Amino acid sequence: MTAPLTGYTVLDLTHVLAGPFCTMTLSDLGATVIKVEPPETGDDTRAFPPFKDGKSAYFATINHGKKSIRLNLKEDEDRAVFERLLAKADVLVENYRPGVMERLGYGWETLHAQYPRLVYGAVSGFGHTGPDSKRPAYDMVVQARGGVMSITGEKDREPVRVGASIGDIISGMFLAQGILTALLDREKTGLGRKVDVAMLDSILAVLEHAVALTTVNGEAPGPTGARHPSITPFETFHASDGLFVIAAGNDKLFEKLCMTLQLPLAQDPRFATNPARCENARLLKRLIEAVTLGDTRSHWISKLTAAGIPTGPIQTVDQVLKDPQILARNMVVDVLDKTGRQAYKAAGNPIKMSDAPDPTTREPAPDLDGNRGEILRWLDEA
């Protein structure tokens, strides 16, 4: 089996999360990723806790399997090496603030003229156009400005950040999609394209129900806790020993739920349709919980699952890492150290593809400049 991106080379000038998440995805799909790091410190996340044996687990789990070379793109000798890399690469990925690559002499227009087949991928806080394109940003900033914090959390409480760094991760995913599309287009045209992804744009792109509600109702939605604002019942419910979730996303599932809980509500005009259920969501929750409080979470999850109703526990991360379904899908992998021993646990590749390898281990994350000799020898090959 051959990974689909085997034979493609990606130059990775990115740091922290959005860009490295993109290039990790490309690496998992078989691309050779050469991480071009600045002198002295390299990627910022090499200094991010938690640490194991003096090395960052954060860095290792996002940069596993990549190669590292340290280059100062302001020095002539290192620029010469970088330009040799550009001549052999398929993709360049960067997440500098717009204008930095141009000041270095490696902006899109310059590179496209010199290396017309090169695909150029860029991810930044606000993109390469618009009045705020040169402003700095982190995930927290775009979660706030992009609207996601305004709908996250409990009603009448202060806005909260989504627990995962979704501004970085989603933009990294969109960048990977754009790069793959540009590579496919290159097969037809022979020319690379620039892919410009903004974290702020990416946040807006995933606010599907919030945009619909705002544009139709003329009023922005607020936070609704665990409840979906457009589907009911679709939230957490109390059992005798804690919370679990029920997601009855259509009328047929609601009928099944009523039968399973022995609640005569399916024909009640207050609950017979999803719009009516949304109008009476608080009352419906109380009626359902009057039943579910009578037994345990495991009892109700088992019973509802048997009836074909989407349901599940609210798991902590340590529980997720032991979940039989997660393990069966090879979604927890071992990141090795240089000796071939397991050093870290990381999330696996969620893209499962026929006749493509899905190994249970990942090669080590590189030491800073740890692959210089190997990379220079590769440049000397015909």
DASUL-V376634 format. One record per residue. N is the residue number from 1. RES is the residue in one small letter. PSI is psi in radians with two decimals (* if undefined). OMEGA is omega in degrees with one decimal (999 if undefined). BURIAL is + if it has 24 or more other C-alpha atoms within 12 Angstrom, else -. Layout:
<<N | RES | PSI | OMEGA | BURIAL> <N | RES | PSI | OMEGA | BURIAL>>
This chain:
<<1 | m | 2.43 | -179.5 | -> <2 | t | 2.32 | 176.0 | -> <3 | a | 2.47 | -170.2 | -> <4 | p | -0.45 | -179.5 | +> <5 | l | 0.24 | 175.6 | +> <6 | t | 2.31 | -179.2 | -> <7 | g | -0.23 | 176.7 | -> <8 | y | 2.46 | 179.6 | +> <9 | t | 2.27 | -178.5 | +> <10 | v | 2.19 | 171.0 | +> <11 | l | 2.11 | -172.4 | +> <12 | d | 1.81 | 176.8 | +> <13 | l | 0.25 | -171.3 | +> <14 | t | 2.90 | 179.2 | +> <15 | h | 2.89 | -178.9 | +> <16 | v | -1.87 | -167.4 | +> <17 | l | -0.90 | -171.9 | +> <18 | a | -0.94 | 179.1 | +> <19 | g | -0.86 | 178.1 | +> <20 | p | -0.56 | 176.3 | +> <21 | f | -0.71 | 175.9 | +> <22 | c | -0.87 | -175.7 | +> <23 | t | -0.46 | 172.1 | +> <24 | m | -0.74 | 178.0 | +> <25 | t | -0.79 | 179.2 | +> <26 | l | -0.66 | 177.4 | +> <27 | s | -0.77 | 178.4 | +> <28 | d | -0.47 | 178.9 | +> <29 | l | 0.08 | 170.6 | +> <30 | g | -0.14 | -178.8 | +> <31 | a | 2.59 | 169.7 | +> <32 | t | 2.08 | -177.4 | +> <33 | v | 2.07 | 177.3 | +> <34 | i | 1.96 | -177.0 | +> <35 | k | 1.93 | 179.3 | +> <36 | v | 1.91 | -172.4 | +> <37 | e | 2.60 | 179.2 | +> <38 | p | 2.81 | -178.8 | +> <39 | p | 2.78 | 172.8 | -> <40 | e | -1.36 | -170.6 | -> <41 | t | -0.44 | -174.6 | -> <42 | g | -2.67 | 179.1 | +> <43 | d | 2.35 | -179.7 | +> <44 | d | -0.62 | -173.0 | -> <45 | t | -0.14 | 172.3 | +> <46 | r | -0.35 | -179.9 | +> <47 | a | 0.16 | -178.0 | -> <48 | f | 2.30 | 172.3 | -> <49 | p | 2.84 | 5.6 | -> <50 | p | 2.75 | -179.8 | -> <51 | f | 2.60 | 173.1 | -> <52 | k | 2.16 | -176.2 | -> <53 | d | 0.63 | 176.1 | -> <54 | g | 0.08 | -178.4 | -> <55 | k | 2.59 | -175.4 | +> <56 | s | 2.15 | 174.1 | +> <57 | a | -0.59 | 177.6 | +> <58 | y | -0.89 | 179.5 | +> <59 | f | -0.78 | -174.0 | +> <60 | a | -0.66 | -174.7 | +> <61 | t | -0.21 | 176.3 | +> <62 | i | -0.32 | -174.2 | +> <63 | n | 0.28 | 179.9 | +> <64 | h | 2.53 | 175.7 | +> <65 | g | -0.05 | 179.0 | +> <66 | k | 2.90 | 175.6 | +> <67 | k | 2.65 | -176.5 | +> <68 | s | 2.36 | 169.2 | +> <69 | i | 2.41 | -178.4 | +> <70 | r | 2.14 | -179.4 | +> <71 | l | 2.40 | 172.2 | +> <72 | n | 1.84 | -173.3 | -> <73 | l | 0.14 | 172.6 | +> <74 | k | -0.05 | -179.4 | -> <75 | e | 2.39 | -172.1 | -> <76 | d | -0.76 | -177.2 | -> <77 | e | -0.78 | 179.3 | -> <78 | d | -0.61 | 176.7 | -> <79 | r | -0.64 | 178.7 | -> <80 | a | -0.71 | 176.2 | -> <81 | v | -0.78 | -178.8 | +> <82 | f | -0.69 | -178.8 | +> <83 | e | -0.52 | 172.5 | +> <84 | r | -0.65 | 175.4 | -> <85 | l | -0.74 | 179.1 | +> <86 | l | -0.65 | -177.4 | +> <87 | a | -0.41 | -177.9 | +> <88 | k | -0.14 | -174.3 | +> <89 | a | 2.76 | 173.9 | +> <90 | d | -0.56 | -172.5 | +> <91 | v | 2.44 | 168.1 | +> <92 | l | 2.30 | 177.4 | +> <93 | v | 2.29 | 178.3 | +> <94 | e | 2.65 | 174.4 | +> <95 | n | 0.68 | 171.8 | +> <96 | y | 2.88 | 172.0 | +> <97 | r | 2.46 | -179.9 | +> <98 | p | 2.35 | -179.9 | +> <99 | g | -0.40 | -178.6 | -> <100 | v | -0.81 | -179.1 | -> <101 | m | -0.62 | 177.5 | +> <102 | e | -0.71 | 179.5 | -> <103 | r | -0.51 | 176.3 | -> <104 | l | -0.18 | -177.7 | -> <105 | g | 0.27 | -176.8 | -> <106 | y | 0.60 | 175.5 | +> <107 | g | 2.93 | -175.3 | +> <108 | w | -0.80 | -176.3 | +> <109 | e | -0.75 | -179.9 | -> <110 | t | -0.84 | -178.0 | -> <111 | l | -0.68 | -178.6 | +> <112 | h | -0.61 | 178.2 | +> <113 | a | -0.66 | -176.4 | -> <114 | q | -0.58 | -177.0 | -> <115 | y | 1.31 | -169.1 | +> <116 | p | -0.36 | -180.0 | +> <117 | r | -0.14 | -175.7 | +> <118 | l | 2.26 | 171.9 | +> <119 | v | 2.27 | -175.9 | +> <120 | y | 2.01 | 178.6 | +> <121 | g | 2.26 | -179.0 | +> <122 | a | 2.34 | 172.6 | +> <123 | v | 2.33 | -178.4 | +> <124 | s | 3.01 | -176.7 | +> <125 | g | -0.80 | -172.6 | +> <126 | f | 0.13 | 178.6 | +> <127 | g | 3.08 | -174.9 | +> <128 | h | 0.07 | 176.2 | +> <129 | t | 2.92 | 178.2 | -> <130 | g | 2.82 | -173.0 | -> <131 | p | -0.40 | -177.2 | -> <132 | d | 0.31 | -172.6 | -> <133 | s | -0.53 | -175.4 | +> <134 | k | 0.09 | 178.3 | -> <135 | r | 2.54 | 177.5 | -> <136 | p | 2.75 | 178.6 | -> <137 | a | 2.64 | 167.4 | +> <138 | y | 3.03 | -179.4 | +> <139 | d | -0.78 | -178.3 | +> <140 | m | -0.70 | -177.4 | +> <141 | v | -0.79 | -176.8 | +> <142 | v | -0.51 | 173.6 | +> <143 | q | -0.67 | 179.3 | +> <144 | a | -0.93 | -175.7 | +> <145 | r | -0.53 | -177.0 | +> <146 | g | -0.06 | 174.6 | +> <147 | g | -0.25 | -174.1 | +> <148 | v | -0.60 | 178.7 | +> <149 | m | -0.49 | -178.2 | +> <150 | s | -0.32 | -179.8 | +> <151 | i | 0.17 | -176.9 | +> <152 | t | 2.30 | -179.9 | +> <153 | g | -2.89 | -177.7 | -> <154 | e | 2.63 | 179.1 | -> <155 | k | 2.44 | 177.3 | -> <156 | d | 0.33 | 173.6 | -> <157 | r | 2.94 | 178.8 | -> <158 | e | 2.56 | 177.8 | -> <159 | p | 2.58 | 178.7 | -> <160 | v | 2.67 | 175.6 | -> <161 | r | 2.46 | 170.8 | +> <162 | v | 2.41 | -172.0 | +> <163 | g | -0.61 | 175.5 | -> <164 | a | 2.71 | -178.8 | -> <165 | s | 1.21 | -170.4 | +> <166 | i | -0.47 | 177.1 | +> <167 | g | -0.71 | 175.8 | +> <168 | d | -0.86 | -171.1 | +> <169 | i | -0.76 | 179.9 | +> <170 | i | -0.73 | 179.5 | +> <171 | s | -0.61 | 174.2 | +> <172 | g | -0.67 | 177.3 | +> <173 | m | -0.79 | 178.7 | +> <174 | f | -0.67 | 179.1 | +> <175 | l | -0.74 | 177.7 | +> <176 | a | -0.73 | 177.3 | +> <177 | q | -0.79 | -179.2 | -> <178 | g | -0.71 | 179.2 | +> <179 | i | -0.77 | 179.2 | +> <180 | l | -0.68 | 177.1 | +> <181 | t | -0.71 | 178.9 | -> <182 | a | -0.66 | 176.5 | +> <183 | l | -0.69 | 177.1 | +> <184 | l | -0.74 | 178.5 | -> <185 | d | -0.61 | 179.6 | -> <186 | r | -0.51 | 177.3 | -> <187 | e | -0.51 | -179.7 | -> <188 | k | -0.67 | -171.7 | -> <189 | t | -0.37 | -175.1 | -> <190 | g | 0.05 | -175.3 | -> <191 | l | 2.51 | 174.3 | +> <192 | g | 2.89 | 176.5 | +> <193 | r | 2.81 | 170.8 | +> <194 | k | 2.31 | 176.7 | +> <195 | v | 2.02 | -174.2 | +> <196 | d | 1.90 | -178.5 | +> <197 | v | 2.27 | 177.0 | +> <198 | a | 2.42 | 176.6 | +> <199 | m | -0.69 | -180.0 | +> <200 | l | -0.76 | 177.1 | +> <201 | d | -0.73 | -175.4 | +> <202 | s | -0.68 | 176.7 | +> <203 | i | -0.81 | 179.7 | +> <204 | l | -0.65 | -175.7 | +> <205 | a | -0.35 | -179.2 | -> <206 | v | 0.12 | 177.9 | +> <207 | l | 0.99 | -170.4 | +> <208 | e | -0.92 | -177.0 | -> <209 | h | -0.58 | -177.6 | -> <210 | a | -0.69 | 178.0 | +> <211 | v | -0.76 | -179.8 | +> <212 | a | -0.80 | -179.8 | -> <213 | l | -0.73 | -177.3 | -> <214 | t | -0.79 | -175.2 | -> <215 | t | -0.47 | 179.5 | -> <216 | v | -0.78 | -175.2 | -> <217 | n | -0.30 | -178.8 | -> <218 | g | 0.23 | -179.6 | -> <219 | e | 2.30 | -178.1 | -> <220 | a | 2.38 | 177.2 | -> <221 | p | 2.73 | 174.3 | +> <222 | g | -3.02 | -179.5 | +> <223 | p | 2.51 | 179.4 | +> <224 | t | 0.36 | -179.9 | +> <225 | g | -2.30 | -179.2 | +> <226 | a | -0.13 | -174.5 | +> <227 | r | 2.39 | 172.8 | +> <228 | h | 2.31 | -174.9 | +> <229 | p | -0.23 | -175.0 | +> <230 | s | -0.01 | -180.0 | +> <231 | i | 2.34 | 179.9 | +> <232 | t | 2.39 | -4.4 | +> <233 | p | 2.31 | -173.0 | +> <234 | f | 1.24 | -173.5 | +> <235 | e | -2.89 | 177.5 | +> <236 | t | 2.63 | 177.1 | +> <237 | f | 2.60 | 179.1 | +> <238 | h | 2.30 | 164.1 | +> <239 | a | -3.06 | -176.8 | +> <240 | s | -0.42 | -176.5 | -> <241 | d | 0.30 | 176.8 | -> <242 | g | -2.94 | -174.3 | -> <243 | l | 2.60 | 168.2 | +> <244 | f | 3.06 | -176.1 | +> <245 | v | 2.55 | 170.6 | +> <246 | i | 2.33 | 179.0 | +> <247 | a | 1.47 | 177.8 | +> <248 | a | 1.58 | -165.8 | +> <249 | g | 0.05 | 176.9 | +> <250 | n | 3.06 | -174.4 | +> <251 | d | -0.66 | -179.2 | +> <252 | k | -0.74 | 177.8 | -> <253 | l | -0.62 | 177.7 | +> <254 | f | -0.69 | 176.3 | +> <255 | e | -0.76 | 177.9 | +> <256 | k | -0.70 | 179.1 | +> <257 | l | -0.78 | 179.3 | +> <258 | c | -0.71 | 178.6 | +> <259 | m | -0.75 | -177.2 | -> <260 | t | -0.69 | -178.9 | +> <261 | l | -0.04 | -178.1 | +> <262 | q | 0.83 | 176.7 | -> <263 | l | 2.10 | -177.2 | -> <264 | p | 1.13 | -173.2 | -> <265 | l | -0.19 | -171.2 | +> <266 | a | -0.52 | 180.0 | +> <267 | q | -0.02 | 177.7 | -> <268 | d | 2.17 | -176.8 | -> <269 | p | -0.37 | 177.2 | -> <270 | r | -0.32 | -173.3 | -> <271 | f | 0.03 | -171.5 | +> <272 | a | -0.44 | 179.4 | +> <273 | t | 2.79 | 179.8 | +> <274 | n | -0.77 | 176.9 | +> <275 | p | -0.70 | 178.9 | -> <276 | a | -0.69 | 179.1 | +> <277 | r | -0.67 | 177.5 | +> <278 | c | -0.64 | 178.2 | +> <279 | e | -0.51 | -175.5 | -> <280 | n | 0.60 | -173.4 | +> <281 | a | -0.71 | -177.6 | +> <282 | r | -0.74 | 178.1 | +> <283 | l | -0.77 | 180.0 | -> <284 | l | -0.71 | 178.9 | +> <285 | k | -0.74 | 179.9 | +> <286 | r | -0.71 | 179.9 | -> <287 | l | -0.71 | 178.5 | -> <288 | i | -0.77 | -177.8 | +> <289 | e | -0.41 | 174.5 | +> <290 | a | -0.46 | 176.8 | -> <291 | v | -0.86 | -171.9 | +> <292 | t | -0.42 | 176.6 | +> <293 | l | -0.19 | -179.2 | -> <294 | g | -0.10 | 178.7 | -> <295 | d | -3.13 | -172.0 | -> <296 | t | 2.89 | 175.3 | -> <297 | r | -0.83 | -177.5 | +> <298 | s | -0.64 | 177.5 | -> <299 | h | -0.87 | -175.7 | +> <300 | w | -0.66 | 178.1 | +> <301 | i | -0.74 | 178.5 | +> <302 | s | -0.79 | -176.9 | -> <303 | k | -0.77 | 179.8 | +> <304 | l | -0.68 | 177.5 | +> <305 | t | -0.73 | 178.6 | +> <306 | a | -0.51 | 179.4 | -> <307 | a | -0.01 | 178.0 | -> <308 | g | 0.38 | -178.8 | -> <309 | i | 2.19 | 179.5 | +> <310 | p | 2.17 | -178.4 | +> <311 | t | 2.91 | 178.1 | +> <312 | g | 2.90 | 177.5 | +> <313 | p | 2.84 | 171.4 | +> <314 | i | 1.80 | -171.6 | -> <315 | q | 2.57 | 169.2 | -> <316 | t | 2.89 | -175.2 | -> <317 | v | -0.66 | 179.1 | -> <318 | d | -0.56 | 175.9 | -> <319 | q | -0.69 | 178.0 | -> <320 | v | -0.73 | -177.7 | -> <321 | l | -0.21 | 177.0 | -> <322 | k | 0.05 | -176.8 | -> <323 | d | 2.20 | -177.4 | -> <324 | p | -0.63 | 179.3 | -> <325 | q | -0.74 | 176.8 | -> <326 | i | -0.78 | -178.5 | -> <327 | l | -0.65 | 179.6 | -> <328 | a | -0.45 | 179.9 | -> <329 | r | 0.18 | 179.4 | -> <330 | n | 0.78 | -178.0 | +> <331 | m | 0.09 | 169.6 | +> <332 | v | 1.98 | -174.7 | +> <333 | v | 2.78 | 177.6 | +> <334 | d | 2.22 | 170.6 | +> <335 | v | 2.15 | -173.7 | +> <336 | l | 2.84 | 169.0 | +> <337 | d | -3.04 | -175.1 | +> <338 | k | -0.38 | -179.7 | -> <339 | t | -0.04 | -178.8 | -> <340 | g | 0.14 | 178.4 | -> <341 | r | 2.68 | 178.5 | -> <342 | q | 2.19 | -179.0 | -> <343 | a | -0.64 | -177.0 | +> <344 | y | 2.78 | 167.4 | +> <345 | k | 2.50 | 178.6 | +> <346 | a | 2.81 | 173.9 | +> <347 | a | 2.45 | 177.6 | +> <348 | g | -3.02 | -179.7 | +> <349 | n | 2.02 | -178.6 | +> <350 | p | -0.15 | 178.8 | -> <351 | i | 1.80 | 178.8 | -> <352 | k | 2.19 | -171.8 | -> <353 | m | 2.38 | -179.0 | -> <354 | s | 2.49 | 177.6 | -> <355 | d | 0.53 | 175.3 | -> <356 | a | 2.46 | -178.5 | -> <357 | p | 2.56 | 175.2 | -> <358 | d | 1.28 | -172.0 | +> <359 | p | 2.71 | 179.7 | -> <360 | t | -0.11 | 179.1 | -> <361 | t | 2.82 | 174.6 | +> <362 | r | 2.53 | 177.7 | +> <363 | e | 2.75 | -175.9 | +> <364 | p | 2.69 | 166.6 | +> <365 | a | 2.56 | -173.7 | +> <366 | p | 2.58 | 165.1 | +> <367 | d | 2.69 | 178.0 | +> <368 | l | 2.11 | -178.5 | +> <369 | d | 0.33 | -173.3 | +> <370 | g | -0.21 | -177.7 | -> <371 | n | 0.34 | -176.1 | +> <372 | r | -0.89 | -177.0 | +> <373 | g | -0.79 | 179.5 | -> <374 | e | -0.74 | -178.3 | -> <375 | i | -0.72 | 179.7 | +> <376 | l | -0.64 | 176.2 | +> <377 | r | -0.67 | 178.1 | -> <378 | w | -0.66 | 178.8 | -> <379 | l | -0.51 | -178.6 | -> <380 | d | -0.18 | 178.6 | -> <381 | e | 2.65 | -179.0 | -> <382 | a | * | 999 | ->>
